[in-house]
């Protein structure tokens, strides 16, 4: 992962993880580095088929953080699959602090997210908003 912004009371990190096991490994590393800190994770699922096939596993790995902000699926080369959206992950997510955003909503919400560590995760267009969030938090 890459440190995007480091302040006295706030850290922002970006990571390319797009598989449940990668996210789980990332979260364990974050918990080691930032013990007793609130971790909020923004996740943009990559591909409809991967979301369909791993929705429960994504939910399990994401439930390890304090707050989950789901973005809409980045389809890449795929057409939408009926019934498959980020909400499918959210349905399996036991974390009480979860929300689904589109890009514009997330950028606006990022200004007021009360967290110690904000992590953006995904292999799609999420990278396009990292700098915008950094500018708002800096």
VMD Tcl script that builds the backbone (N, CA, C; Angstrom):
set m [mol new atoms 414]
animate dup $m
set s [atomselect $m all]
$s set {name element resname resid chain x y z} {
  {N N UNK 1 A 0.830 -1.193 0.000}
  {CA C UNK 1 A 0.000 0.000 0.000}
  {C C UNK 1 A 0.867 1.245 0.000}
  {N N UNK 2 A 0.227 2.364 -0.283}
  {CA C UNK 2 A 0.951 3.638 -0.404}
  {C C UNK 2 A 0.366 4.657 0.569}
  {N N UNK 3 A 1.237 5.312 1.343}
  {CA C UNK 3 A 0.800 6.406 2.204}
  {C C UNK 3 A 0.552 7.622 1.309}
  {N N UNK 4 A -0.654 8.152 1.375}
  {CA C UNK 4 A -1.052 9.278 0.544}
  {C C UNK 4 A -0.955 10.587 1.322}
  {N N UNK 5 A -1.315 10.525 2.604}
  {CA C UNK 5 A -1.320 11.713 3.447}
  {C C UNK 5 A -1.033 11.299 4.885}
  {N N UNK 6 A -0.100 11.992 5.510}
  {CA C UNK 6 A 0.223 11.713 6.912}
  {C C UNK 6 A 0.142 13.030 7.675}
  {N N UNK 7 A -0.766 13.061 8.635}
  {CA C UNK 7 A -0.919 14.215 9.508}
  {C C UNK 7 A -0.818 13.724 10.947}
  {N N UNK 8 A -0.799 14.650 11.904}
  {CA C UNK 8 A -0.684 14.266 13.310}
  {C C UNK 8 A -1.798 13.317 13.750}
  {N N UNK 9 A -3.032 13.595 13.323}
  {CA C UNK 9 A -4.179 12.820 13.793}
  {C C UNK 9 A -4.935 12.102 12.671}
  {N N UNK 10 A -4.315 12.013 11.494}
  {CA C UNK 10 A -4.999 11.402 10.349}
  {C C UNK 10 A -3.982 10.845 9.362}
  {N N UNK 11 A -4.272 9.651 8.859}
  {CA C UNK 11 A -3.444 9.017 7.840}
  {C C UNK 11 A -4.360 8.528 6.725}
  {N N UNK 12 A -3.932 8.740 5.492}
  {CA C UNK 12 A -4.665 8.226 4.335}
  {C C UNK 12 A -3.746 7.303 3.555}
  {N N UNK 13 A -4.299 6.144 3.195}
  {CA C UNK 13 A -3.548 5.104 2.491}
  {C C UNK 13 A -4.363 4.651 1.292}
  {N N UNK 14 A -3.675 4.315 0.210}
  {CA C UNK 14 A -4.321 3.758 -0.978}
  {C C UNK 14 A -3.719 2.391 -1.257}
  {N N UNK 15 A -4.567 1.429 -1.625}
  {CA C UNK 15 A -4.101 0.081 -1.911}
  {C C UNK 15 A -4.871 -0.495 -3.094}
  {N N UNK 16 A -4.181 -1.324 -3.880}
  {CA C UNK 16 A -4.727 -1.901 -5.107}
  {C C UNK 16 A -5.526 -3.185 -4.863}
  {N N UNK 17 A -5.637 -3.640 -3.640}
  {CA C UNK 17 A -6.293 -4.919 -3.348}
  {C C UNK 17 A -7.667 -5.019 -4.014}
  {N N UNK 18 A -7.947 -6.168 -4.595}
  {CA C UNK 18 A -9.255 -6.377 -5.213}
  {C C UNK 18 A -9.753 -7.814 -5.059}
  {N N UNK 19 A -9.180 -8.538 -4.106}
  {CA C UNK 19 A -9.588 -9.903 -3.787}
  {C C UNK 19 A -9.743 -9.975 -2.264}
  {N N UNK 20 A -10.696 -10.740 -1.756}
  {CA C UNK 20 A -10.911 -10.790 -0.304}
  {C C UNK 20 A -9.663 -11.122 0.518}
  {N N UNK 21 A -8.840 -12.024 0.055}
  {CA C UNK 21 A -7.628 -12.389 0.802}
  {C C UNK 21 A -6.634 -11.221 0.843}
  {N N UNK 22 A -6.548 -10.468 -0.250}
  {CA C UNK 22 A -5.674 -9.289 -0.270}
  {C C UNK 22 A -6.169 -8.235 0.721}
  {N N UNK 23 A -7.473 -8.053 0.754}
  {CA C UNK 23 A -8.050 -7.081 1.689}
  {C C UNK 23 A -7.821 -7.524 3.129}
  {N N UNK 24 A -8.002 -8.800 3.389}
  {CA C UNK 24 A -7.775 -9.327 4.740}
  {C C UNK 24 A -6.326 -9.096 5.173}
  {N N UNK 25 A -5.377 -9.379 4.300}
  {CA C UNK 25 A -3.962 -9.159 4.612}
  {C C UNK 25 A -3.695 -7.678 4.858}
  {N N UNK 26 A -4.268 -6.815 4.027}
  {CA C UNK 26 A -4.126 -5.372 4.201}
  {C C UNK 26 A -4.638 -4.936 5.570}
  {N N UNK 27 A -5.823 -5.380 5.924}
  {CA C UNK 27 A -6.433 -4.969 7.190}
  {C C UNK 27 A -5.603 -5.442 8.378}
  {N N UNK 28 A -5.091 -6.655 8.321}
  {CA C UNK 28 A -4.242 -7.145 9.415}
  {C C UNK 28 A -2.986 -6.281 9.547}
  {N N UNK 29 A -2.403 -5.889 8.430}
  {CA C UNK 29 A -1.236 -5.002 8.466}
  {C C UNK 29 A -1.594 -3.649 9.073}
  {N N UNK 30 A -2.745 -3.109 8.671}
  {CA C UNK 30 A -3.186 -1.826 9.199}
  {C C UNK 30 A -3.416 -1.887 10.703}
  {N N UNK 31 A -4.017 -2.976 11.151}
  {CA C UNK 31 A -4.280 -3.124 12.584}
  {C C UNK 31 A -2.981 -3.245 13.375}
  {N N UNK 32 A -1.965 -3.847 12.771}
  {CA C UNK 32 A -0.655 -3.912 13.424}
  {C C UNK 32 A -0.020 -2.525 13.498}
  {N N UNK 33 A -0.110 -1.783 12.413}
  {CA C UNK 33 A 0.498 -0.451 12.357}
  {C C UNK 33 A -0.260 0.599 13.172}
  {N N UNK 34 A -1.572 0.470 13.198}
  {CA C UNK 34 A -2.414 1.490 13.806}
  {C C UNK 34 A -3.323 0.898 14.882}
  {N N UNK 35 A -2.721 0.180 15.797}
  {CA C UNK 35 A -3.482 -0.437 16.888}
  {C C UNK 35 A -4.253 0.642 17.650}
  {N N UNK 36 A -5.485 0.324 17.995}
  {CA C UNK 36 A -6.353 1.217 18.777}
  {C C UNK 36 A -6.731 2.508 18.042}
  {N N UNK 37 A -6.593 2.507 16.731}
  {CA C UNK 37 A -7.021 3.654 15.921}
  {C C UNK 37 A -8.257 3.252 15.122}
  {N N UNK 38 A -9.118 4.202 14.856}
  {CA C UNK 38 A -10.298 3.938 14.038}
  {C C UNK 38 A -9.875 3.850 12.576}
  {N N UNK 39 A -10.231 2.742 11.930}
  {CA C UNK 39 A -9.896 2.520 10.523}
  {C C UNK 39 A -11.182 2.510 9.707}
  {N N UNK 40 A -11.230 3.395 8.722}
  {CA C UNK 40 A -12.348 3.450 7.780}
  {C C UNK 40 A -11.814 3.054 6.411}
  {N N UNK 41 A -12.518 2.160 5.749}
  {CA C UNK 41 A -12.040 1.626 4.482}
  {C C UNK 41 A -13.066 1.876 3.380}
  {N N UNK 42 A -12.606 2.503 2.315}
  {CA C UNK 42 A -13.420 2.724 1.128}
  {C C UNK 42 A -13.066 1.615 0.142}
  {N N UNK 43 A -14.065 0.842 -0.277}
  {CA C UNK 43 A -13.799 -0.272 -1.191}
  {C C UNK 43 A -14.643 -0.140 -2.446}
  {N N UNK 44 A -13.957 -0.192 -3.589}
  {CA C UNK 44 A -14.639 -0.241 -4.875}
  {C C UNK 44 A -14.449 -1.646 -5.441}
  {N N UNK 45 A -15.525 -2.447 -5.437}
  {CA C UNK 45 A -15.410 -3.786 -6.027}
  {C C UNK 45 A -15.020 -3.690 -7.502}
  {N N UNK 46 A -14.229 -4.648 -7.951}
  {CA C UNK 46 A -13.742 -4.680 -9.325}
  {C C UNK 46 A -14.337 -5.915 -10.001}
  {N N UNK 47 A -15.205 -5.707 -10.914}
  {CA C UNK 47 A -15.901 -6.703 -11.734}
  {C C UNK 47 A -17.186 -7.208 -11.063}
  {N N UNK 48 A -18.209 -7.327 -11.865}
  {CA C UNK 48 A -19.478 -7.877 -11.392}
  {C C UNK 48 A -19.328 -9.351 -11.027}
  {N N UNK 49 A -18.616 -10.092 -11.853}
  {CA C UNK 49 A -18.479 -11.537 -11.596}
  {C C UNK 49 A -17.714 -11.799 -10.303}
  {N N UNK 50 A -16.666 -11.035 -10.042}
  {CA C UNK 50 A -15.892 -11.222 -8.806}
  {C C UNK 50 A -16.754 -10.856 -7.592}
  {N N UNK 51 A -17.546 -9.805 -7.722}
  {CA C UNK 51 A -18.431 -9.412 -6.629}
  {C C UNK 51 A -19.457 -10.514 -6.365}
  {N N UNK 52 A -20.040 -11.053 -7.412}
  {CA C UNK 52 A -21.004 -12.139 -7.271}
  {C C UNK 52 A -20.367 -13.361 -6.600}
  {N N UNK 53 A -19.177 -13.734 -7.067}
  {CA C UNK 53 A -18.536 -14.957 -6.592}
  {C C UNK 53 A -17.961 -14.842 -5.187}
  {N N UNK 54 A -17.587 -13.630 -4.775}
  {CA C UNK 54 A -16.899 -13.464 -3.490}
  {C C UNK 54 A -17.594 -12.494 -2.533}
  {N N UNK 55 A -18.869 -12.216 -2.739}
  {CA C UNK 55 A -19.562 -11.226 -1.905}
  {C C UNK 55 A -19.428 -11.537 -0.414}
  {N N UNK 56 A -19.659 -12.771 -0.018}
  {CA C UNK 56 A -19.555 -13.129 1.402}
  {C C UNK 56 A -18.127 -13.002 1.905}
  {N N UNK 57 A -17.150 -13.414 1.101}
  {CA C UNK 57 A -15.751 -13.314 1.501}
  {C C UNK 57 A -15.304 -11.859 1.600}
  {N N UNK 58 A -15.763 -11.015 0.671}
  {CA C UNK 58 A -15.468 -9.584 0.774}
  {C C UNK 58 A -16.037 -9.045 2.087}
  {N N UNK 59 A -17.275 -9.405 2.398}
  {CA C UNK 59 A -17.916 -8.924 3.622}
  {C C UNK 59 A -17.123 -9.339 4.861}
  {N N UNK 60 A -16.646 -10.565 4.892}
  {CA C UNK 60 A -15.863 -11.039 6.044}
  {C C UNK 60 A -14.570 -10.240 6.206}
  {N N UNK 61 A -13.878 -9.979 5.116}
  {CA C UNK 61 A -12.618 -9.237 5.224}
  {C C UNK 61 A -12.873 -7.768 5.560}
  {N N UNK 62 A -13.930 -7.194 5.030}
  {CA C UNK 62 A -14.243 -5.794 5.301}
  {C C UNK 62 A -14.773 -5.582 6.717}
  {N N UNK 63 A -15.390 -6.600 7.274}
  {CA C UNK 63 A -15.935 -6.494 8.632}
  {C C UNK 63 A -14.844 -6.324 9.682}
  {N N UNK 64 A -13.598 -6.497 9.307}
  {CA C UNK 64 A -12.480 -6.375 10.240}
  {C C UNK 64 A -12.130 -4.922 10.558}
  {N N UNK 65 A -12.660 -3.979 9.781}
  {CA C UNK 65 A -12.394 -2.554 10.044}
  {C C UNK 65 A -13.586 -1.939 10.777}
  {N N UNK 66 A -13.406 -0.705 11.231}
  {CA C UNK 66 A -14.443 -0.034 12.014}
  {C C UNK 66 A -15.591 0.512 11.168}
  {N N UNK 67 A -15.270 0.926 9.957}
  {CA C UNK 67 A -16.276 1.547 9.098}
  {C C UNK 67 A -15.981 1.187 7.648}
  {N N UNK 68 A -17.038 0.854 6.902}
  {CA C UNK 68 A -16.887 0.467 5.499}
  {C C UNK 68 A -17.708 1.407 4.634}
  {N N UNK 69 A -17.047 1.950 3.619}
  {CA C UNK 69 A -17.708 2.802 2.641}
  {C C UNK 69 A -17.568 2.101 1.294}
  {N N UNK 70 A -18.659 1.572 0.813}
  {CA C UNK 70 A -18.644 0.838 -0.454}
  {C C UNK 70 A -18.946 1.779 -1.605}
  {N N UNK 71 A -18.192 1.616 -2.676}
  {CA C UNK 71 A -18.475 2.349 -3.906}
  {C C UNK 71 A -19.175 1.410 -4.878}
  {N N UNK 72 A -19.735 1.987 -5.912}
  {CA C UNK 72 A -20.349 1.190 -6.970}
  {C C UNK 72 A -19.279 0.330 -7.643}
  {N N UNK 73 A -19.684 -0.784 -8.195}
  {CA C UNK 73 A -18.754 -1.715 -8.847}
  {C C UNK 73 A -18.098 -1.072 -10.061}
  {N N UNK 74 A -16.789 -1.296 -10.196}
  {CA C UNK 74 A -16.078 -0.890 -11.401}
  {C C UNK 74 A -16.173 -2.066 -12.371}
  {N N UNK 75 A -16.879 -1.921 -13.484}
  {CA C UNK 75 A -17.162 -3.064 -14.343}
  {C C UNK 75 A -16.011 -3.513 -15.233}
  {N N UNK 76 A -15.056 -2.629 -15.499}
  {CA C UNK 76 A -13.956 -2.929 -16.431}
  {C C UNK 76 A -14.546 -3.436 -17.736}
  {N N UNK 77 A -14.291 -4.665 -18.060}
  {CA C UNK 77 A -14.690 -5.235 -19.349}
  {C C UNK 77 A -16.054 -5.931 -19.311}
  {N N UNK 78 A -16.718 -5.939 -18.157}
  {CA C UNK 78 A -17.942 -6.722 -18.000}
  {C C UNK 78 A -19.207 -5.882 -18.137}
  {N N UNK 79 A -20.248 -6.544 -18.571}
  {CA C UNK 79 A -21.586 -5.962 -18.563}
  {C C UNK 79 A -22.185 -6.243 -17.184}
  {N N UNK 80 A -23.110 -5.402 -16.737}
  {CA C UNK 80 A -23.755 -5.656 -15.440}
  {C C UNK 80 A -24.414 -7.037 -15.396}
  {N N UNK 81 A -24.425 -7.614 -14.215}
  {CA C UNK 81 A -25.093 -8.895 -13.976}
  {C C UNK 81 A -26.313 -8.579 -13.109}
  {N N UNK 82 A -27.507 -8.982 -13.552}
  {CA C UNK 82 A -28.714 -8.682 -12.764}
  {C C UNK 82 A -28.571 -9.157 -11.313}
  {N N UNK 83 A -28.938 -8.263 -10.392}
  {CA C UNK 83 A -28.898 -8.599 -8.968}
  {C C UNK 83 A -27.539 -8.445 -8.318}
  {N N UNK 84 A -26.522 -8.061 -9.093}
  {CA C UNK 84 A -25.177 -7.924 -8.533}
  {C C UNK 84 A -24.802 -6.447 -8.458}
  {N N UNK 85 A -24.586 -5.982 -7.244}
  {CA C UNK 85 A -24.155 -4.607 -6.995}
  {C C UNK 85 A -23.349 -4.604 -5.697}
  {N N UNK 86 A -22.840 -3.461 -5.328}
  {CA C UNK 86 A -22.113 -3.352 -4.066}
  {C C UNK 86 A -23.009 -3.700 -2.884}
  {N N UNK 87 A -24.301 -3.498 -3.045}
  {CA C UNK 87 A -25.246 -3.833 -1.975}
  {C C UNK 87 A -25.196 -5.314 -1.623}
  {N N UNK 88 A -24.814 -6.153 -2.571}
  {CA C UNK 88 A -24.691 -7.592 -2.306}
  {C C UNK 88 A -23.633 -7.840 -1.228}
  {N N UNK 89 A -22.544 -7.123 -1.286}
  {CA C UNK 89 A -21.519 -7.223 -0.236}
  {C C UNK 89 A -22.100 -6.673 1.063}
  {N N UNK 90 A -22.753 -5.524 0.970}
  {CA C UNK 90 A -23.340 -4.896 2.152}
  {C C UNK 90 A -24.338 -5.780 2.875}
  {N N UNK 91 A -25.080 -6.588 2.130}
  {CA C UNK 91 A -26.051 -7.496 2.748}
  {C C UNK 91 A -25.379 -8.522 3.653}
  {N N UNK 92 A -24.162 -8.898 3.317}
  {CA C UNK 92 A -23.429 -9.895 4.095}
  {C C UNK 92 A -22.524 -9.262 5.152}
  {N N UNK 93 A -22.433 -7.967 5.136}
  {CA C UNK 93 A -21.506 -7.257 6.021}
  {C C UNK 93 A -22.149 -7.016 7.377}
  {N N UNK 94 A -21.572 -7.588 8.408}
  {CA C UNK 94 A -22.109 -7.454 9.762}
  {C C UNK 94 A -21.698 -6.151 10.426}
  {N N UNK 95 A -20.841 -5.400 9.793}
  {CA C UNK 95 A -20.378 -4.138 10.340}
  {C C UNK 95 A -21.540 -3.141 10.325}
  {N N UNK 96 A -21.868 -2.603 11.493}
  {CA C UNK 96 A -23.003 -1.681 11.584}
  {C C UNK 96 A -22.726 -0.364 10.873}
  {N N UNK 97 A -21.477 -0.019 10.714}
  {CA C UNK 97 A -21.104 1.246 10.081}
  {C C UNK 97 A -20.721 0.995 8.632}
  {N N UNK 98 A -21.720 1.040 7.759}
  {CA C UNK 98 A -21.481 0.813 6.332}
  {C C UNK 98 A -22.391 1.729 5.528}
  {N N UNK 99 A -21.917 2.098 4.361}
  {CA C UNK 99 A -22.665 2.989 3.484}
  {C C UNK 99 A -22.206 2.740 2.057}
  {N N UNK 100 A -23.087 2.942 1.082}
  {CA C UNK 100 A -22.732 2.806 -0.329}
  {C C UNK 100 A -22.794 4.194 -0.971}
  {N N UNK 101 A -21.746 4.508 -1.743}
  {CA C UNK 101 A -21.615 5.827 -2.368}
  {C C UNK 101 A -21.267 5.701 -3.849}
  {N N UNK 102 A -21.659 6.709 -4.623}
  {CA C UNK 102 A -21.061 6.861 -5.944}
  {C C UNK 102 A -19.842 7.771 -5.753}
  {N N UNK 103 A -19.074 7.998 -6.791}
  {CA C UNK 103 A -17.827 8.765 -6.657}
  {C C UNK 103 A -18.050 10.165 -6.085}
  {N N UNK 104 A -19.015 10.875 -6.628}
  {CA C UNK 104 A -19.243 12.251 -6.201}
  {C C UNK 104 A -19.667 12.314 -4.734}
  {N N UNK 105 A -20.555 11.402 -4.339}
  {CA C UNK 105 A -21.007 11.361 -2.944}
  {C C UNK 105 A -19.850 11.048 -1.999}
  {N N UNK 106 A -19.002 10.140 -2.412}
  {CA C UNK 106 A -17.880 9.749 -1.562}
  {C C UNK 106 A -16.899 10.899 -1.378}
  {N N UNK 107 A -16.604 11.595 -2.448}
  {CA C UNK 107 A -15.680 12.735 -2.342}
  {C C UNK 107 A -16.231 13.743 -1.337}
  {N N UNK 108 A -17.510 14.062 -1.451}
  {CA C UNK 108 A -18.123 15.015 -0.526}
  {C C UNK 108 A -18.110 14.475 0.905}
  {N N UNK 109 A -18.468 13.225 1.091}
  {CA C UNK 109 A -18.516 12.619 2.426}
  {C C UNK 109 A -17.134 12.510 3.060}
  {N N UNK 110 A -16.106 12.390 2.239}
  {CA C UNK 110 A -14.751 12.193 2.771}
  {C C UNK 110 A -14.281 13.353 3.644}
  {N N UNK 111 A -14.843 14.520 3.425}
  {CA C UNK 111 A -14.468 15.695 4.231}
  {C C UNK 111 A -14.847 15.530 5.691}
  {N N UNK 112 A -15.922 14.811 5.942}
  {CA C UNK 112 A -16.459 14.746 7.303}
  {C C UNK 112 A -16.350 13.361 7.939}
  {N N UNK 113 A -15.710 12.427 7.284}
  {CA C UNK 113 A -15.542 11.098 7.882}
  {C C UNK 113 A -14.664 11.241 9.110}
  {N N UNK 114 A -15.190 10.833 10.251}
  {CA C UNK 114 A -14.462 10.925 11.511}
  {C C UNK 114 A -13.670 9.636 11.709}
  {N N UNK 115 A -12.391 9.673 11.360}
  {CA C UNK 115 A -11.555 8.480 11.438}
  {C C UNK 115 A -10.102 8.875 11.655}
  {N N UNK 116 A -9.326 7.912 12.109}
  {CA C UNK 116 A -7.884 8.119 12.261}
  {C C UNK 116 A -7.138 7.694 10.998}
  {N N UNK 117 A -7.643 6.611 10.373}
  {CA C UNK 117 A -7.006 6.046 9.186}
  {C C UNK 117 A -8.079 5.855 8.121}
  {N N UNK 118 A -7.877 6.464 6.963}
  {CA C UNK 118 A -8.786 6.300 5.837}
  {C C UNK 118 A -8.025 5.569 4.738}
  {N N UNK 119 A -8.585 4.434 4.307}
  {CA C UNK 119 A -7.920 3.594 3.314}
  {C C UNK 119 A -8.822 3.459 2.096}
  {N N UNK 120 A -8.298 3.780 0.926}
  {CA C UNK 120 A -9.028 3.557 -0.319}
  {C C UNK 120 A -8.482 2.276 -0.938}
  {N N UNK 121 A -9.395 1.398 -1.344}
  {CA C UNK 121 A -9.004 0.068 -1.807}
  {C C UNK 121 A -9.767 -0.292 -3.069}
  {N N UNK 122 A -9.040 -0.761 -4.085}
  {CA C UNK 122 A -9.678 -1.230 -5.299}
  {C C UNK 122 A -8.753 -1.140 -6.491}
  {N N UNK 123 A -9.192 -1.764 -7.583}
  {CA C UNK 123 A -8.378 -1.825 -8.791}
  {C C UNK 123 A -9.026 -1.082 -9.953}
  {N N UNK 124 A -10.076 -0.316 -9.658}
  {CA C UNK 124 A -10.788 0.370 -10.728}
  {C C UNK 124 A -10.544 1.865 -10.723}
  {N N UNK 125 A -11.612 2.611 -10.892}
  {CA C UNK 125 A -11.507 4.067 -11.005}
  {C C UNK 125 A -11.351 4.771 -9.659}
  {N N UNK 126 A -11.286 4.025 -8.590}
  {CA C UNK 126 A -11.119 4.629 -7.260}
  {C C UNK 126 A -9.852 5.478 -7.211}
  {N N UNK 127 A -8.854 5.094 -7.987}
  {CA C UNK 127 A -7.598 5.852 -7.989}
  {C C UNK 127 A -7.808 7.296 -8.456}
  {N N UNK 128 A -8.868 7.537 -9.218}
  {CA C UNK 128 A -9.158 8.881 -9.711}
  {C C UNK 128 A -9.605 9.836 -8.606}
  {N N UNK 129 A -10.100 9.306 -7.496}
  {CA C UNK 129 A -10.598 10.177 -6.438}
  {C C UNK 129 A -9.629 10.327 -5.271}
  {N N UNK 130 A -8.556 9.564 -5.272}
  {CA C UNK 130 A -7.604 9.610 -4.158}
  {C C UNK 130 A -7.050 11.020 -3.971}
  {N N UNK 131 A -6.609 11.650 -5.037}
  {CA C UNK 131 A -6.048 13.001 -4.932}
  {C C UNK 131 A -7.099 14.010 -4.480}
  {N N UNK 132 A -8.339 13.842 -4.944}
  {CA C UNK 132 A -9.408 14.763 -4.552}
  {C C UNK 132 A -9.683 14.662 -3.058}
  {N N UNK 133 A -9.710 13.438 -2.548}
  {CA C UNK 133 A -9.926 13.247 -1.111}
  {C C UNK 133 A -8.747 13.825 -0.334}
  {N N UNK 134 A -7.552 13.584 -0.818}
  {CA C UNK 134 A -6.353 14.113 -0.161}
  {C C UNK 134 A -6.406 15.631 -0.064}
  {N N UNK 135 A -6.798 16.285 -1.143}
  {CA C UNK 135 A -6.886 17.754 -1.153}
  {C C UNK 135 A -7.906 18.248 -0.124}
  {N N UNK 136 A -9.030 17.549 -0.007}
  {CA C UNK 136 A -10.054 17.959 0.940}
  {C C UNK 136 A -9.624 17.749 2.389}
  {N N UNK 137 A -8.818 16.727 2.625}
  {CA C UNK 137 A -8.391 16.400 3.996}
  {C C UNK 137 A -7.114 17.108 4.412}
  {N N UNK 138 A -6.419 17.672 3.460}
  {CA C UNK 138 A -5.126 18.296 3.748}
  {C C UNK 138 A -5.269 19.713 4.273}
}
mol reanalyze $m
mol bondsrecalc $m
mol representation Tube
mol addrep $m
